[in-house]
Amino acid sequence: KQSAGEDYQEATGCLSGLYLAVFIRWQAMIVERIEISVIRLPFRVSYGHKRKTHSEVYSVICRIEDGDGHSGLGEAVPRNYVTGETAQSVIRDAERLGKRLLGRRFSSFRDIQDCMNGLVAEWSEPFPSCAFATLDLALHDCLAVSNQLDMGTYFGVQSTPVSYSASIGLSNKAKLLALLSVYRLSGIRAFKLKVGDEHDASRLRTIKRFMGNDVSVYADANGAWSEDEAPAKIEALAELGIWGIEEPLHIPMPTEQAVDDQQVDRDGSMQRAHFERYAKLKSKISIPLILDESLISPKSYSRIVETGAADILNIRLSKLGGYSLASTMLENKPDALKFGIGAMVGESPILAAAGYFFGCAHPDRLYIQGYSHRILHGSSFTEGGPAMKRGRVSATEKTPGLGVTVDQTALERLTISKRILSHEKE
């Protein structure tokens, strides 16, 4: 489905090809080598919202090799105010988890999913979503490549063109108009608008005037408001045509400060009362409530479901542990709880491609984002993969796995730290 307000009312659950594909068994692969790199990718222009202005992105790139000449790629984008992780904490935890994967044999999506769920059950520290994600995505890509399957076929679906929405940050009018010009030329007709300052209404009116009143827009407050002020703020935006509101309430944060190699416990800072406040707010507003930074782990997912805290889940693979754990959530969610597929600001084509194929596998999504972020990148280190044209992303070539290849020389120029793990055979 395209991203539009009416889709929230019309979307219904369906049996995705993913749930058929997980029961198919292919040629097995054995994890022989894992390379985990932290890269710094500079932006051409800055992008801002209520919590952060970004001029670069630190990503953790994973390559998994099976020993038969096949490899798969994964990526996660850590943000300490989202999952509590830093780039260095992710590479440390991914190394610990990676050692548990070396020498393991995988023959299906379900094999990888069961393995990841098992590792989650054994993990007793703050949950490292990004560390799980970069490994998990690389595992699935490697298994698809080893079986010479494009990722759509791996999921049991056709890789069809998918209409995308784009994200608009807090900016002045001149920058907003320049960005809208690019988006209009790109054919994008649906947007997530960052809100939380005194110019919210003005930006929204500018978007409507420039793009047309029929353009679809929902708002993301990134925790800008208190419980008392949120209802009035949200209803004012609803009157201007916003169809949904994402993460409006102040976001609980741990008292300890994040350091380079240490994850803070954001998951533990969100007590049940936080989700109960959202359930109360949901009953006071006229548009759907979307949760994002409040959904970062299996535990937070369970609390959202138990309290009825949301109408819509924003599924971002990087913050939810990759394909395996995100799929577990969608398999088990109540029918009334809808979802969209989000993206991390500045994610590379690796994570963007993973999101595209996940979107193909889940046609009951309300929206999908990701490819518009590529205009931010000041450097490139990949080739191939799905591409956007006139607001729609498609994989025109049936290349194995994600279809993304890495320019190793370009990657090395961006790399600031690396770990290599190898299976020592007896």
C-alpha positions in Angstrom: 0.0 0.0 0.0 1.1 3.6 -0.6 1.5 5.9 2.4 -1.7 7.7 2.9 -4.1 8.5 5.8 -6.9 6.4 4.4 -4.6 3.4 4.3 -4.7 3.3 8.1 -8.5 2.7 7.9 -8.3 0.2 5.0 -5.2 -1.8 5.8 -5.9 -5.4 6.7 -3.6 -8.3 7.7 -2.6 -10.7 5.0 -0.4 -13.8 4.7 2.8 -12.5 3.4 5.0 -14.6 1.2 7.5 -14.4 4.0 5.5 -16.8 6.1 5.5 -19.3 3.3 9.2 -18.9 2.6 10.2 -19.6 6.2 9.1 -23.2 5.8 11.2 -23.8 2.6 14.6 -25.4 3.1 17.5 -24.7 0.7 21.1 -25.6 0.4 22.8 -25.0 3.8 25.5 -22.5 4.5 28.0 -22.5 7.3 29.3 -19.3 8.8 33.1 -19.2 8.3 34.1 -15.6 8.5 32.5 -12.4 9.9 33.9 -8.9 9.2 32.4 -6.0 11.2 33.3 -2.4 10.4 32.3 1.0 11.8 32.2 3.6 9.1 31.7 7.4 9.1 29.6 8.6 6.2 29.6 12.4 5.8 26.4 14.3 4.6 26.2 16.9 1.9 23.7 18.9 4.0 22.6 18.6 7.6 19.2 17.1 8.7 17.6 18.0 11.9 14.7 17.1 14.2 13.8 17.9 17.8 16.4 15.7 19.4 19.4 15.9 17.0 20.9 17.6 13.9 22.9 15.2 11.8 25.8 16.1 9.6 27.1 12.6 9.3 26.2 9.0 10.1 28.1 6.3 11.9 27.0 2.9 10.5 28.1 -0.7 11.5 28.6 -2.8 8.3 28.7 -6.6 8.6 29.9 -9.0 5.9 29.4 -12.7 6.5 31.1 -15.4 4.4 30.2 -19.0 4.1 33.5 -20.5 2.9 32.2 -21.3 -0.6 32.8 -17.9 -2.1 29.4 -16.5 -1.0 28.9 -13.5 1.2 26.1 -11.4 2.6 25.9 -7.8 3.9 24.1 -6.2 6.9 24.0 -2.8 8.4 22.8 -1.0 11.5 22.8 2.7 12.4 23.2 3.1 16.2 21.8 6.2 17.9 22.2 6.4 21.7 18.8 8.3 22.1 17.1 5.4 20.2 18.5 2.1 21.3 21.1 3.4 23.8 23.9 2.0 21.6 27.0 3.7 20.2 29.0 2.6 17.2 31.7 1.2 19.4 29.2 -0.6 21.7 27.6 -2.2 18.6 30.9 -3.5 17.2 31.8 -4.9 20.7 28.4 -6.7 21.1 28.4 -7.8 17.5 31.8 -9.4 18.0 30.4 -11.3 21.1 27.3 -12.4 19.2 29.3 -13.2 16.1 31.5 -15.7 18.0 28.3 -17.6 18.7 27.5 -17.8 15.0 30.9 -19.0 13.7 30.6 -22.6 12.4 26.8 -22.7 12.6 24.8 -24.2 9.8 21.7 -22.5 8.4 19.3 -23.9 5.9 16.2 -21.6 6.0 14.9 -18.2 7.1 13.4 -20.0 10.1 16.8 -21.5 11.1 18.2 -18.0 11.4 15.1 -16.6 13.1 15.1 -19.4 15.7 18.9 -18.8 16.3 18.4 -15.1 16.9 15.4 -15.6 19.1 17.5 -18.1 21.1 20.3 -15.6 21.5 17.8 -12.9 22.7 16.5 -15.3 25.4 20.1 -15.8 26.6 21.1 -12.1 26.6 21.0 -10.6 30.1 22.4 -7.1 29.5 20.8 -4.1 27.9 19.4 -5.4 24.6 21.8 -4.5 21.7 19.3 -4.2 18.8 21.8 -2.8 16.3 24.3 -5.5 17.0 21.6 -8.2 16.4 20.4 -6.3 13.2 23.7 -6.0 11.4 24.5 -9.7 11.9 21.0 -10.9 11.2 20.7 -9.0 7.9 24.1 -10.3 6.7 23.1 -13.9 7.6 19.9 -13.7 5.5 21.7 -12.0 2.6 24.4 -14.7 2.7 21.9 -17.5 2.7 20.0 -16.0 -0.2 23.3 -15.5 -2.1 24.5 -19.0 -1.4 21.3 -20.3 -2.9 21.4 -17.9 -5.9 18.1 -16.3 -4.9 17.2 -12.7 -5.1 15.9 -11.5 -1.8 12.3 -11.2 -3.1 12.4 -14.9 -4.1 14.0 -15.7 -0.7 11.0 -14.2 1.0 8.6 -16.0 -1.4 7.3 -12.8 -3.0 7.6 -10.9 -6.2 9.9 -7.8 -6.0 7.4 -5.3 -7.3 7.8 -1.5 -7.5 7.0 0.1 -4.0 5.9 3.6 -3.5 7.9 5.4 -0.9 7.4 8.3 1.5 10.2 10.8 2.4 11.2 12.5 5.6 11.3 16.3 6.1 13.3 17.7 9.0 13.2 20.9 10.9 14.6 23.6 8.6 14.1 27.2 7.4 11.7 27.9 4.5 14.4 28.3 1.8 15.9 24.9 2.6 12.4 23.3 2.8 11.5 24.6 -0.6 14.7 23.4 -2.1 14.1 19.9 -0.6 10.5 19.9 -1.8 11.7 20.7 -5.3 13.9 17.6 -5.3 11.0 15.5 -3.9 8.6 16.8 -6.5 11.0 15.9 -9.3 11.4 12.5 -7.7 7.7 11.8 -7.8 7.3 11.4 -4.0 3.8 12.2 -2.8 3.9 11.1 0.9 5.9 12.6 3.8 6.9 12.3 7.4 7.2 15.8 8.8 9.4 16.5 11.9 7.5 18.8 14.3 8.1 20.2 17.7 8.9 24.0 17.3 7.0 27.2 16.7 7.2 26.7 12.9 5.2 23.5 12.6 2.1 24.9 11.1 4.0 27.1 8.7 6.1 24.2 7.4 3.0 22.1 6.9 1.2 24.9 5.0 4.3 25.3 2.8 4.3 21.6 2.0 0.6 21.7 1.1 0.9 24.8 -1.1 4.0 23.5 -2.9 3.1 19.8 -3.3 -0.7 20.1 -3.4 -3.4 19.7 -0.8 -3.8 16.0 -1.6 -0.3 15.2 -0.5 -0.2 12.7 2.4 1.6 13.9 5.6 2.0 12.5 9.1 4.0 14.1 11.9 6.9 12.9 14.0 7.5 14.9 17.3 10.5 12.9 18.5 9.3 13.2 22.1 8.7 17.0 22.0 5.7 17.4 24.3 4.5 16.7 27.8 1.4 14.6 28.6 -0.5 17.8 29.3 0.3 19.8 26.2 0.4 16.9 23.6 -3.4 16.6 22.9 -3.8 20.3 21.9 -0.6 20.2 19.8 -1.8 17.1 18.0 -5.3 18.3 17.3 -4.0 21.5 15.9 -1.9 19.5 13.5 -4.8 17.2 12.7 -6.9 20.3 11.7 -4.2 21.1 9.2 -4.4 17.7 7.5 -1.9 15.5 9.4 -3.2 11.9 9.3 -1.1 10.5 12.2 1.3 11.4 15.0 4.6 9.6 15.9 6.2 9.5 19.3 4.7 12.8 20.7 5.5 12.4 24.4 8.8 13.0 26.2 11.1 10.0 25.8 12.4 8.4 29.0 16.2 8.4 29.0 18.7 6.7 31.4 20.5 9.0 33.9 23.9 7.6 32.9 25.8 9.2 30.0 26.6 7.2 27.0 30.4 6.6 26.3 32.0 5.4 23.2 32.0 1.7 24.0 29.2 1.4 26.5 25.5 1.1 25.8 23.0 2.8 28.1 19.9 1.0 29.1 17.1 2.9 27.2 15.0 -0.2 27.3 15.2 -0.4 31.1 14.3 3.3 31.4 10.9 2.8 29.9 8.7 1.5 32.7 5.1 0.3 32.2 3.9 3.8 33.2 5.4 5.3 30.0 3.2 3.0 27.9 0.2 3.6 30.0 0.5 7.3 29.4 0.5 6.6 25.7 -2.7 4.5 26.0 -4.3 7.4 27.8 -3.2 9.9 25.2 -4.5 7.6 22.4 -8.0 7.9 23.8 -7.8 11.7 23.7 -6.8 12.3 20.1 -8.6 12.0 16.8 -5.7 10.6 14.7 -3.6 7.4 14.9 -0.8 7.2 17.4 2.5 5.8 16.1 5.3 4.5 18.3 8.9 4.5 17.3 11.6 5.3 20.0 9.3 3.5 22.4 9.7 0.3 20.3 13.3 -0.9 20.5 13.2 -4.5 21.8 11.1 -7.6 22.3 10.4 -6.3 25.9 9.1 -2.9 24.7 7.0 -4.6 22.0 5.3 -6.7 24.7 4.6 -3.7 26.8 3.0 -1.8 23.9 0.8 -4.8 23.1 -0.2 -5.4 26.8 -1.1 -1.7 27.4 -2.7 -0.9 24.1 -0.3 2.0 23.8 -0.3 2.4 20.0 -2.4 2.3 16.8 0.7 1.8 14.6 4.2 0.4 15.1 7.1 2.0 13.2 9.2 -0.9 12.2 12.9 0.0 11.6 15.1 -3.1 11.0 18.1 -1.4 12.6 16.5 -0.8 16.0 14.6 -4.0 16.1 17.3 -6.6 15.5 16.9 -7.2 11.7 14.6 -9.4 9.7 14.3 -12.2 12.3 13.2 -10.3 15.3 11.0 -7.8 13.4 9.3 -10.7 11.7 8.6 -12.4 15.0 6.9 -9.2 16.2 4.7 -8.9 13.1 3.8 -12.6 13.1 2.5 -12.3 16.7 0.9 -8.8 16.7 -2.8 -8.3 17.3 -4.7 -7.7 14.0 -5.9 -4.2 15.1 -2.3 -3.1 15.6 -1.0 -1.8 12.2 2.6 -1.0 11.1 4.7 1.0 8.8 8.4 0.5 7.8 10.7 3.3 8.7 14.4 4.1 8.1 17.4 5.5 9.9 18.5 9.0 8.8 21.4 8.6 6.5 21.4 4.8 6.2 23.4 3.4 3.3 22.0 1.4 0.3 22.7 -1.8 2.3 20.1 -1.1 5.0 17.8 0.7 2.5 17.8 -2.4 0.2 17.0 -4.6 3.2 14.0 -2.4 4.1 12.8 -2.5 0.5 12.7 -6.3 0.4 11.1 -6.4 3.8 8.4 -4.1 2.4 7.8 -6.4 -0.5 7.3 -9.2 1.9 4.8 -7.2 3.9 2.3 -5.5 1.5 -0.1 -4.7 4.5 2.3 -2.0 5.7 0.9 1.5 5.9 4.0 3.2 4.6 7.7 2.6 3.8 10.7 5.0 4.0 14.4 4.9 3.2 15.6 5.8 -0.2 15.1 9.6 0.1 17.9 9.6 2.6 20.4 8.8 -0.1 20.4 12.5 -1.2 22.2 13.3 2.1 25.3 11.2 1.3 28.6 13.0 0.5 30.4 9.7 -0.3 29.4 6.3 -1.8 30.9 2.9 -1.2 28.2 0.6 -2.8 26.9 -0.3 -6.2 23.7 -2.0 -7.4 20.6 -2.9 -5.5 17.1 -1.5 -5.8 16.7 2.0 -7.2 14.1 4.8 -6.9 12.4 6.3 -10.0 9.4 8.6 -9.8 8.9 7.9 -6.1 8.9 4.2 -6.5 11.7 1.7 -5.6 12.2 -1.4 -7.6 14.8 -4.2 -8.1 15.0 -4.4 -11.8 17.7 -7.1 -11.9 17.3 -10.4 -10.3 20.7 -10.5 -8.7 21.3 -12.8 -5.7 20.5 -11.5 -2.2 20.2 -7.8 -1.7 21.9 -7.1 -5.0 24.3 -4.6 -3.3 28.0 -4.9 -3.8 30.7 -3.0 -1.9 33.6 -1.1 -3.3 36.2 -2.3 -0.8 38.6 0.6 -1.4 35.9 3.2 -0.8 34.7 1.3 2.3 38.2 1.2 3.7 38.5 5.0 3.3 35.3 5.4 5.4 36.2 2.8 8.0 37.3 3.9 11.5 37.4 0.5 13.2 37.1 -3.2 12.3 36.8 -6.7 13.8 37.4 -9.9 11.9 36.2 -13.3 13.2 37.1 -16.6 11.6 35.9 -20.2 12.3 38.8 -22.3 13.4 38.1 -25.8 12.1 39.2 -28.8 14.1 
